[in-house]
Amino acid sequence: METRLSHKLGQRLALTPQLTQSLKVLAMSSMELESYLEESIESNPLLEMDQESFTTADSATQDRAREADEREQWKEQGDNRWETMYSASTRDDMPDSEQMWQGEVNLGDSLHEQVDRQPMEDSERELAHAMIDSLDDDGYFRNDPAEFAAELKGQIDTDGETVERVLIEVIHQLEPAGLGARDLTECLLMQLDGESEIDLWVKRLLLHFSQELFGSDAELAKKAECSDEMIAQARARMRRLDPFPGHGMRGNNNYYIRPEIIFRRTSGNEIEVEVPASGWRGIKLDERWEGHEWTGKDKEFMSQAMKEAKWLLHALDQRSETLMKVAICLAQRQRSFLEYGVLGLKPLTLQDVAEEVGLHESTISRVTNGKYADTPIGMIELRRFFSAGLPTRGGGTISVYRVQQRVKALIDSEPPGRPISDQAIADRLQAEGIEIARRTVAKYREQLGLPPSSQRRRAGRSR
């Protein structure tokens, strides 16, 4: 063996300090970024915060957002908001906000208390408590009743039929409405009172015209055989329903969210995009040291501080620019989602957005992870704008969620005692132009908590 030196050419990617800082800033939320900037200002003497600059901008943005939100609520909910506002303003015994927070009970505890107050057998009460604990963070019951009963074996003596009965008779009656639903459609239907004419129309549209909800009012009105005005009122009622009634289920500590992006509907029915001004917009180089000549050890230290300060300011500009690019792309690609909620969600992946805005997929992941947007349908996490899709015969795609709802609709409409198989559902969807395999249908059916055709047939006979 011998030792010798040799040269070898090659390429490799190295993360420079500037790139590392840029990626770090991009991944932070606004709240995290402001804490990071406070630390940077303390450690870097060349940085300072212009308080007047960002306070004025942030206040103006919040005022515009608040006014737009109030106008939208008044438009949708009617003039009774004035009565509510008047009655609230004339009460002298209103507690202050701190007292209200101190007395707040998280949703999970509230549900358990509601169950304890209802008359029922001890075994059913114990089962109801277990079902509440099994609800996901959105408030949905995603378990198959039979499998859930099997998991409780040895703890609670129950079966799949009892689980389903307690779900409908107990869990579905709890407040807020919509808890314990097995899918979005059921969640929305549970929030309708079933008496008003608008609610009856919303039910009909959700059950029979779910695929047509994303078209124009005129087309939907023609198919549903009603007026355009009725469709507009039904859409407004849908926007007031909560698709995620389980917020606060786990009783986590309260934390504040600041939207990174604001989507606002204009008077011309367009979607306006804004990246709101925030505290970091006021950070700048300290003008007191401009042109100052440093000597000795101070020169090396201040030279490095100047580099880091410029890197940080450049990273902040890049963050704002990237957020705006992504926001414009989401507004264009998911307009139906911003107008109609989850029912309007279209297939969209991180790679799709990356290709459209000219950035890497990992960059899009960093800019959307853990961040929120203020939209016409409420505060939404940016990750909810993305959904996988299935190809259609015409060359397009359809969101997985819409396919799942179609699978559920076909199963719900099957003749009593004659359930349709997964293969038959796949054949029906393929006839409608959706490219889907039997095993994919089976997977979606399981995700919806629906039993296979053999179990549905036995359940039909037992009745």
Summary of the structure (lengths in Angstrom):
residues: 463
radius of gyration: 27.6
end to end distance: 83.7
largest distance: 94.2
contacts: 1263
relative contact order: 0.11
helix: 58%
strand: 7%
